[in-house]
């Protein structure tokens, strides 16, 4: 795995689940991590408290990634402090499930706003900083639901499919500046993102996975760190699935 000493990384949804595993792995690799979280103050405080000496290289910011002006102000602070960044991991995401015919408009909009528009806002300003140094790594955490689809997840599936399309287009726009853009697509990962599943659902979903188990956040983080490293310089516009063969 690459040495990330001296690199600056922004990770959204950084205080829980997959995002926290990614942030912790980057810290372990020597990076300075600017973590963004939506509102769980207790999780943010616990993350800092448990980071030990690495807490000196960890900053956490409460931010709605879908709020364009708030994100713009956040990046002004980042630029003032660090001048540029090396890595952006767009991990923030929410689910508000429901069959489409009965789905509330606000549930549709909020999922699209956070998962897809949030990726646009966070990435737009990151690209501007990365272009200054002609180097960068951008990674979207998408989902196989974007191409498989699940009943009751039309909003979530649409947002994840949109992330892949965004990534594909952007990867062609910035490649000449030595900025790569890729997706990591985790399947069923054992985090609190799945906490609303019943025991019956968990049993049935595991049957769908050839590996017959859910993945771990650390397994996803390993894939992200590979794409975030300098050894992945020729991987661009790709989707890496971490699904156990789903």
Protein Blocks (a to p, Z undefined) as FASTA:
>chain_A
ZZfehiacddehklgcjllmmmmmmmmnopacddddfklmklmmmmmmmnmmmlmmcccd
dddfklmklmmmmmmmmmmmnopafbdcdfbccdddddfklpcfklmmmmmmmmmmmmmm
mmmmmmmmmmmnopadddddddfklmnopghilmmmmmmmmmmmmmmmmmmmmmmnopac
ddddddddddfklmmpcfklmmmmmmmpmnlpacdfklmmmmmmmmmpmklmmgghiacd
dehoZZ
